[in-house]
Amino acid sequence: MLELKNVSVEFISASSVRAVDGVSMVLRDGSRTAIVGETGSGKSILMLSIMRLLASNAAISGEILLDGEDILKADRKRLQQIRGGIISYVPQGGGASMNPLLKVGFQVGEPLMEHRGVSRREAEKKSIGLLKFFNLGDEERLAKSYPHTFSGGMRQRAMVAMGISAGARIILADEPTKGLDEKRVALVTDTFNRLKDETLLVVTHDMTFAQKVAQDICVMYASQQVEYGTASQIIGDPLHPYTRDMISAMPENGMKYDDRGFAPSHEEDVKGCRYSQRCHECMEKCSEMPPVADVNGHKVRCWKYAV
């Protein structure tokens, strides 16, 4: 189980910037969770903090517990064991992050050699089986091919295969559908739905994709977690005005969007609700920071639901 407790990320420089502000969630074994929100909301920074892959000037507070062990306290040797062996990270534009000079089969099998001590020949053989699991087609030939011969959707599938090859049981995927057309998004959706026992945490700005792959959804806005619940709660009965506005703006809902400005920058010291200047339900109380309310297990940061 992976649990985040009040996780915040602050970048220390001439003027400190808080990119993530007090996020909490529980990823139970085998669960599927999506973090959604617009660009700059802190989604990717939160994911990188789990892997401890942020720049040296990033100060992470709170707790990130892997089966009770705080990753934030792990030394370099332990982090090497966790990365790839227990938690696998598929970066944004994951296909582009593949080494263009190495064949796909070798790259998919490489974590087996590093974390499980498997020979190169055996690892490449197992990589074909992984490519078959994700149904790429003509897998023997593809394993001997280079990444540039793959489509974007195929590269994403290969990256997920690489992620689970050494037995990692938690998959973190950052914007896996970014820049892909509808057909390739469908391939990526199918890829995640083929996972069996692995835990999935996926970052996306696409609520439709989140609905298809996730059981739980966390909505982030301006570095804060503003809503967190099951996918059916978030999509079927959204509580936060931002979530409702996002859903209204989905293509299948007519892309209804009322432009009321932009999210506050990370440098701004906002005392109240960070969505208040864009919210048509704003009231006087919103000049103060709202607490997180629990509505039958559905978490929301909004004064409308505060007791």
PEBEL-V411789 format. One record per helix or strand of 3 or more residues. SS is the DSSP state (~ for helix, > for strand). FROM is the first residue (numbers start at 1). TO is the last residue. If there is no record, write none. Layout:
((SS & FROM & TO) (SS & FROM & TO))
This chain:
((> & 2 & 11) (> & 17 & 27) (> & 32 & 36) (~ & 43 & 51) (> & 58 & 66) (~ & 71 & 73) (~ & 76 & 82) (> & 87 & 90) (~ & 94 & 97) (~ & 104 & 116) (~ & 120 & 133) (~ & 139 & 143) (~ & 147 & 149) (~ & 152 & 164) (> & 170 & 174) (~ & 182 & 193) (> & 199 & 204) (~ & 207 & 213) (> & 216 & 221) (> & 224 & 230) (~ & 231 & 236) (~ & 241 & 248) (~ & 251 & 253) (~ & 276 & 278) (~ & 284 & 287) (> & 292 & 295) (> & 298 & 301) (~ & 303 & 305))
